[in-house]
Every structure is written in C-alpha cells, then in structure tokens.
C-alpha cells in the first residue's frame, strides 16, 4: 500500500489499518449496497427469527388510552388510600404482599407465587381459599372496570381478581407468564402515576441485577390500558425492568380466575391436595419372661450392683467408727473381701441387665 500524498500522519495510519466488516458496510456507497443484496440478506438472516417473534408478540397486544389526566388523578388518590389502609393493618393477611421497591395488593382473589411456593416452578401456583383476601373495592368496579366494559375492552362480569402493583423508582417484576392454570385470557392492566414500559422475552441475572435485551419493548403510558392475549400472554415472558421505573408507578391488573383453578387447603402455603392424616408411631411392647409390675414406673430403679455397693459402703463406715488405725482398716478390707468371696461363691453368677426407661 502506497503511503505517499498524506499531509496528516493520522490519515496515513487510518489508510494503513484494515477496516472491520461493520466499518466496511458503513462506508459503502448506495451503489455497492444494491450490488450486494444477497450479502446483505445473509448478514441480516440471524435477526429474522427474533423479528418474527416480535411480530407474534405484537399480534397479541391491544393498547388504548382510556383515562384522562383528571381521571388518573382521581384513581391515583384511591390507590394512595389503599396504601394508607394497608399501613394501618386494615386488610386481611394475604391481601398485602410486600417486596423491595414493590408492593402488591390482592383483591377478590389472591394466589401464591415465587418464594411462597413449597415447590418452585410454573404450574405450582395456588389460589388462596375464598375469603383469604379482601373484596374488590367499589371504586375499582366503578372507576376502572366499568369504563373498560363501556369501551368494549372486557365483557361484563369478566373480572373477579384485581391486583394493584405499586412500584417505587428502580422497582421491577421479573420475567414471568401469568399462570395459565389460574387465569383466563386476556390479561388486562391499567397504568397510573407515570409512564413506563412492558418488555417481552428478557432474562434476569442477579447480584448485581442485569436484564438481557428484550424481544419487544412496549411503552405503557399513564392512563393507558394494555390487553394481552395469544402469543403475548401464553408463549413468551413479560417483565418490568428496573431502568423503566424512573418515578413511582402503579398498575391495576384485572383478570378472571378459571373455575377449575387449584386452591390451597385451610393451612396457608400448603399444597391444594389435603395431606393424609399423620400416623401415630406405635411403640412395640418389650418381650419379657417376667410379669410386668404396674407400679414399677413410679418407683426409683436400683440395680443389684448398686445394692451391693451400698452394703459395702455401710460396712466400711461401721468399721471406721468402731476403731481407728491401720489394723482396723486392714481388718475391714479383709472382711469385705471375705464377704465378696462368700457372696459370689455361694450364689450362682447373675448377669445384671440394665434397662432404659
């Protein structure tokens, strides 16, 4: 390569440095791009499946701007009342579920998920028993559900579960699919307080938290309604990323539970299938050739060896009081030896059996 004709050394170095493929494509002229259509298709080929999936997701999303700024303010004041009631402990135990930077408030129907499950994984979620969470507030029926029915976004009587998710800045909800065995489709959500985004097909990593690029990122505006069905609801996960919650944001999720959705039994956080009654351990009677003494358990148990040691102790003490000196001590020891010899020689050897209570 000739290096003549360069007035600036930087231009000379650039000319001598081979270009990367991406840089070559950026410097091509329009005529070059027309000549290399086949090559361009080859380069874009790996993106085609991702773009195709994004189109499938879009086909299952319906969005509409329903609530004005004034209507949003009215509903947001009601959400603040829910938060205040929860702080005062005025709701049932399973109505409120707290997490870092995100609180959930279940109304109508609540269910176990995530770390609450005894067994992790999709399909293990369970509805709480009837009455475990508070009823849907009247203002949700009047101000929110009624408007969506009037707009034709949901049918009359469809909603029996309303969940309020209240996010603080930096809050999130990890990638998930709303339990198919719990909820009918569609899944309806209404956004308040601020704008955000709903992402599809992300993968979360933690410590520190990291989120992969989404297949599709859908903006959700304050006062807008998002309806998920088909591929968007069933065949790909959706999430709220931490970077998409820049201000406080609340969403009201409206769903209908399936008639055959599994429920917990009366014991919280236990499987819906009632466990078998606990068996009492039967203690086997000990075999013995002797008849049991019913009062034996109430008397102190003294072994034969303890009796003998007690007798020897008394005998030794008596000798000590009768006389002192080495002679008396020696006679006491001798007498003890004779007593032991007599006892063991006259009576047959007997094995002492230690028994436990």
C-alpha positions as CSV (number, residue, x, y, z in Angstrom):
1,X,0.0,0.0,0.0
2,X,1.4,3.4,-1.0
3,X,1.7,5.9,1.8
4,X,2.5,9.0,-0.4
5,X,0.3,12.0,-0.7
6,X,-0.8,12.2,3.0
7,X,-0.4,15.6,4.7
8,X,-1.5,14.3,8.1
9,X,0.0,11.3,9.8
10,X,-3.4,10.3,11.3
11,X,-4.8,9.9,7.7
12,X,-1.9,7.8,6.8
13,X,-2.4,5.4,9.8
14,X,-6.1,5.1,9.0
15,X,-5.4,4.2,5.5
16,X,-2.9,1.5,6.6
17,X,-5.4,0.0,9.2
18,X,-7.7,-2.7,7.8
19,X,-11.4,-2.0,8.3
20,X,-13.7,-4.3,10.2
21,X,-16.6,-5.8,8.4
22,X,-19.1,-3.4,10.1
23,X,-16.9,-0.4,9.2
24,X,-16.8,-1.6,5.6
25,X,-20.6,-1.8,5.4
26,X,-20.9,1.7,6.8
27,X,-18.5,3.2,4.2
28,X,-20.1,1.5,1.3
29,X,-21.8,3.7,-1.3
30,X,-25.5,3.1,-2.2
31,X,-24.5,1.5,-5.5
32,X,-22.4,-1.0,-3.6
33,X,-25.3,-1.9,-1.4
34,X,-27.5,-2.5,-4.4
35,X,-24.9,-4.8,-5.9
36,X,-24.6,-6.8,-2.7
37,X,-28.2,-7.5,-1.9
38,X,-27.5,-11.2,-1.4
39,X,-24.7,-10.5,1.0
40,X,-26.9,-8.0,3.0
41,X,-29.6,-10.7,3.4
42,X,-27.0,-13.1,4.7
43,X,-25.9,-10.6,7.3
44,X,-29.5,-9.9,8.5
45,X,-30.5,-13.5,8.4
46,X,-29.9,-14.3,12.1
47,X,-32.2,-11.4,13.1
48,X,-35.1,-12.8,11.2
49,X,-36.3,-15.3,14.0
50,X,-36.2,-12.5,16.6
51,X,-38.1,-10.1,14.4
52,X,-40.6,-12.8,13.6
53,X,-41.2,-13.4,17.3
54,X,-41.6,-9.7,17.9
55,X,-44.4,-9.7,15.3
56,X,-46.1,-12.6,17.1
57,X,-46.0,-10.7,20.4
58,X,-47.4,-7.6,18.8
59,X,-50.3,-9.6,17.4
60,X,-51.4,-10.4,21.0
61,X,-51.3,-6.8,22.3
62,X,-54.0,-4.3,22.3
63,X,-53.5,-0.8,23.8
64,X,-55.8,2.1,24.3
65,X,-55.7,5.5,26.0
66,X,-58.8,5.4,28.2
67,X,-58.4,7.7,31.2
68,X,-57.8,11.5,31.1
69,X,-55.2,13.2,33.4
70,X,-58.0,14.3,35.7
71,X,-59.5,10.7,35.9
72,X,-56.0,9.4,36.6
73,X,-55.6,11.8,39.5
74,X,-58.8,10.6,41.0
75,X,-57.9,6.9,40.7
76,X,-54.4,7.6,42.0
77,X,-55.9,9.2,45.1
78,X,-57.8,6.0,45.7
79,X,-54.6,3.9,45.3
80,X,-53.0,6.1,48.0
81,X,-55.9,5.3,50.2
82,X,-55.3,1.6,49.7
83,X,-51.6,2.1,50.7
84,X,-52.7,4.0,53.8
85,X,-55.2,1.3,54.9
86,X,-52.5,-1.3,54.4
87,X,-50.1,0.6,56.6
88,X,-52.7,0.7,59.3
89,X,-53.2,-3.0,59.1
90,X,-56.9,-2.8,58.0
91,X,-56.6,-5.6,55.3
92,X,-56.6,-9.3,55.7
93,X,-53.3,-11.1,56.0
94,X,-53.0,-12.3,52.3
95,X,-54.3,-9.0,50.8
96,X,-50.9,-7.3,51.1
97,X,-47.7,-8.7,49.8
98,X,-44.6,-6.6,50.3
99,X,-41.3,-6.7,48.4
100,X,-38.3,-4.4,48.0
101,X,-39.5,-1.3,45.9
102,X,-42.8,-3.1,45.0
103,X,-46.0,-3.8,47.0
104,X,-48.9,-6.0,45.8
105,X,-52.5,-5.7,47.0
106,X,-54.7,-8.6,46.1
107,X,-58.5,-8.1,45.9
108,X,-61.2,-10.6,45.0
109,X,-58.7,-13.5,44.5
110,X,-55.1,-13.9,45.6
111,X,-52.6,-16.6,44.9
112,X,-49.2,-17.9,46.0
113,X,-46.2,-17.4,43.7
114,X,-42.4,-17.2,43.7
115,X,-40.7,-17.8,47.1
116,X,-44.1,-18.5,48.7
117,X,-44.3,-21.8,46.9
118,X,-43.4,-25.1,48.7
119,X,-42.4,-26.4,45.2
120,X,-41.0,-23.9,42.8
121,X,-41.8,-23.7,39.1
122,X,-44.6,-22.9,36.7
123,X,-47.8,-24.7,37.4
124,X,-47.3,-24.8,41.2
125,X,-49.2,-21.5,41.9
126,X,-52.4,-21.9,44.0
127,X,-55.3,-19.6,44.8
128,X,-55.9,-18.8,48.4
129,X,-59.2,-20.1,49.9
130,X,-62.2,-17.9,49.4
131,X,-62.2,-15.1,51.9
132,X,-58.4,-15.1,52.5
133,X,-58.2,-11.7,50.7
134,X,-60.4,-8.6,50.7
135,X,-63.1,-8.0,48.2
136,X,-62.6,-5.8,45.1
137,X,-63.1,-2.2,46.3
138,X,-66.2,-0.5,44.9
139,X,-64.1,2.3,43.4
140,X,-62.2,-0.2,41.2
141,X,-65.6,-1.5,39.9
142,X,-67.0,2.0,39.3
143,X,-64.0,4.0,38.1
144,X,-61.9,1.3,36.3
145,X,-63.8,-1.9,35.4
146,X,-66.9,0.0,34.4
147,X,-65.0,2.2,31.9
148,X,-63.3,-0.8,30.3
149,X,-66.6,-2.6,29.9
150,X,-68.2,0.5,28.3
151,X,-65.2,0.7,25.9
152,X,-65.7,-2.9,24.9
153,X,-62.3,-3.9,26.1
154,X,-63.6,-6.6,28.5
155,X,-67.0,-8.2,28.8
156,X,-69.5,-7.5,31.7
157,X,-68.8,-9.7,34.7
158,X,-65.4,-10.8,33.4
159,X,-63.2,-9.6,36.3
160,X,-63.1,-11.4,39.7
161,X,-59.4,-10.6,40.5
162,X,-57.9,-7.1,40.8
163,X,-54.3,-6.7,41.9
164,X,-52.6,-3.3,42.4
165,X,-48.8,-3.3,41.9
166,X,-47.2,-0.2,43.4
167,X,-43.6,0.4,42.2
168,X,-41.1,2.7,43.6
169,X,-38.3,4.1,41.3
170,X,-36.0,1.2,40.4
171,X,-38.6,-1.4,41.3
172,X,-39.2,-4.3,38.9
173,X,-41.1,-7.6,38.4
174,X,-39.0,-10.4,36.9
175,X,-39.9,-12.3,33.7
176,X,-43.0,-14.5,34.0
177,X,-46.1,-15.8,32.4
178,X,-49.4,-15.2,34.3
179,X,-50.3,-18.7,35.5
180,X,-52.3,-20.3,32.7
181,X,-53.9,-22.8,35.0
182,X,-55.1,-20.0,37.3
183,X,-56.3,-17.2,35.0
184,X,-58.4,-16.9,31.8
185,X,-57.2,-14.7,29.0
186,X,-57.0,-11.8,28.3
187,X,-54.8,-10.2,30.9
188,X,-55.7,-6.5,31.4
189,X,-53.6,-3.9,33.0
190,X,-54.1,-0.1,33.6
191,X,-51.1,2.2,34.3
192,X,-51.1,5.2,36.7
193,X,-48.8,7.8,38.2
194,X,-46.1,7.7,35.4
195,X,-45.1,6.2,32.1
196,X,-43.1,3.0,31.9
197,X,-42.5,0.1,29.5
198,X,-43.5,-3.6,29.3
199,X,-40.8,-5.9,28.0
200,X,-41.0,-9.4,26.5
201,X,-38.5,-12.2,26.3
202,X,-36.0,-10.8,28.8
203,X,-33.7,-12.8,31.1
204,X,-32.8,-11.6,34.5
205,X,-29.5,-12.1,36.3
206,X,-28.9,-11.1,39.9
207,X,-26.2,-9.8,42.3
208,X,-26.0,-7.3,40.7
209,X,-29.3,-7.3,38.8
210,X,-28.9,-7.4,35.0
211,X,-31.5,-7.8,32.3
212,X,-30.9,-9.0,28.7
213,X,-32.2,-7.2,25.7
214,X,-36.0,-7.7,25.1
215,X,-37.6,-9.3,22.1
216,X,-40.0,-6.4,22.2
217,X,-40.4,-3.3,24.4
218,X,-43.8,-1.8,24.5
219,X,-44.3,1.7,26.0
220,X,-47.1,2.0,28.6
221,X,-48.5,5.5,29.2
222,X,-50.2,6.8,32.3
223,X,-53.9,6.3,31.8
224,X,-53.5,3.6,29.1
225,X,-54.8,0.1,29.1
226,X,-52.8,-2.9,27.8
227,X,-54.6,-6.1,26.9
228,X,-52.5,-9.3,26.5
229,X,-53.7,-12.5,24.8
230,X,-52.5,-15.2,22.5
231,X,-48.7,-15.4,22.0
232,X,-48.0,-12.3,24.1
233,X,-49.9,-13.8,27.1
234,X,-49.0,-17.5,26.9
235,X,-45.8,-18.2,24.8
236,X,-43.4,-15.5,26.0
237,X,-42.5,-14.0,29.3
238,X,-43.1,-10.3,30.1
239,X,-41.5,-8.2,32.8
240,X,-40.9,-4.7,34.2
241,X,-37.2,-3.7,34.1
242,X,-35.7,-1.6,36.9
243,X,-34.5,1.0,34.4
244,X,-38.1,1.5,33.1
245,X,-39.4,2.7,36.6
246,X,-37.9,6.1,36.9
247,X,-40.8,7.5,39.0
248,X,-43.4,5.9,41.2
249,X,-45.7,3.8,39.1
250,X,-48.9,1.8,39.8
251,X,-50.7,-0.7,37.7
252,X,-54.1,-2.3,38.3
253,X,-54.2,-5.8,36.8
254,X,-57.6,-7.2,36.1
255,X,-58.1,-10.9,35.5
256,X,-60.7,-13.7,35.7
257,X,-59.8,-17.0,37.5
258,X,-60.6,-20.3,36.0
259,X,-63.4,-22.4,37.5
260,X,-61.0,-25.4,38.0
261,X,-58.1,-23.4,39.3
262,X,-56.4,-25.2,42.2
263,X,-56.6,-23.8,45.7
264,X,-54.7,-24.1,48.9
265,X,-56.3,-26.1,51.7
266,X,-57.1,-24.5,55.0
267,X,-53.4,-24.4,56.0
268,X,-51.6,-21.5,54.3
269,X,-48.8,-22.1,51.9
270,X,-49.5,-25.9,51.8
271,X,-50.4,-27.9,48.7
272,X,-54.0,-27.9,47.5
273,X,-54.2,-31.6,47.9
274,X,-55.1,-32.4,51.5
275,X,-52.2,-34.4,53.0
276,X,-53.0,-37.9,54.6
277,X,-53.6,-37.9,58.3
278,X,-50.4,-38.1,60.3
279,X,-49.8,-41.6,61.6
280,X,-49.0,-42.0,65.2
281,X,-45.9,-44.1,66.0
282,X,-46.9,-47.3,67.8
283,X,-44.5,-48.4,70.4
284,X,-43.9,-52.2,70.4
285,X,-44.2,-54.0,73.8
286,X,-40.9,-55.4,75.0
287,X,-40.7,-59.1,75.3
288,X,-40.0,-60.4,78.8
289,X,-40.4,-63.7,80.6
290,X,-41.4,-61.8,83.8
291,X,-44.7,-60.3,84.5
292,X,-44.7,-56.5,84.4
293,X,-45.2,-54.6,87.6
294,X,-47.7,-51.8,87.0
295,X,-46.2,-49.7,89.8
296,X,-42.6,-50.2,88.8
297,X,-42.5,-47.0,86.7
298,X,-43.3,-44.9,89.8
299,X,-40.5,-46.3,92.0
300,X,-36.8,-45.5,91.7
301,X,-34.9,-48.2,90.0
302,X,-32.0,-49.7,91.9
303,X,-29.7,-52.2,90.2
304,X,-28.2,-55.2,92.0
305,X,-24.7,-53.8,91.7
306,X,-25.9,-50.6,93.4
307,X,-27.3,-52.5,96.3
308,X,-24.1,-54.4,96.8
309,X,-22.0,-51.2,96.7
310,X,-24.3,-49.6,99.2
311,X,-23.9,-52.5,101.6
312,X,-20.1,-52.4,101.3
313,X,-20.1,-48.7,101.9
314,X,-22.2,-49.1,105.1
315,X,-19.9,-52.0,106.3
316,X,-16.8,-49.9,105.7
317,X,-18.2,-46.9,107.5
318,X,-19.2,-49.1,110.5
319,X,-15.6,-50.3,110.8
320,X,-14.3,-46.8,110.7
321,X,-16.5,-45.8,113.7
322,X,-15.6,-48.9,115.8
323,X,-11.9,-48.3,115.7
324,X,-9.1,-46.4,114.1
325,X,-5.7,-47.2,112.8
326,X,-4.2,-49.3,110.1
327,X,-5.1,-52.6,111.8
328,X,-8.8,-51.8,111.9
329,X,-8.7,-50.6,108.3
330,X,-6.9,-53.8,107.2
331,X,-9.4,-55.9,109.1
332,X,-12.3,-54.0,107.4
333,X,-10.8,-54.6,103.9
334,X,-10.2,-58.3,104.8
335,X,-13.8,-58.7,106.0
336,X,-15.0,-57.0,102.8
337,X,-13.0,-59.4,100.7
338,X,-14.3,-62.4,102.6
339,X,-17.9,-61.1,102.2
340,X,-17.5,-60.7,98.5
341,X,-15.9,-64.2,98.1
342,X,-18.7,-65.7,100.1
343,X,-21.4,-63.9,98.1
344,X,-20.0,-64.9,94.7
345,X,-19.1,-68.5,95.7
346,X,-22.4,-69.4,97.3
347,X,-24.8,-67.9,94.9
348,X,-24.8,-68.6,91.1
349,X,-23.4,-65.8,88.9
350,X,-26.1,-63.5,87.9
351,X,-26.0,-61.1,84.9
352,X,-27.1,-57.6,85.7
353,X,-29.3,-56.3,82.9
354,X,-29.6,-52.5,82.5
355,X,-32.8,-51.3,81.2
356,X,-33.8,-47.9,79.9
357,X,-36.9,-46.1,80.9
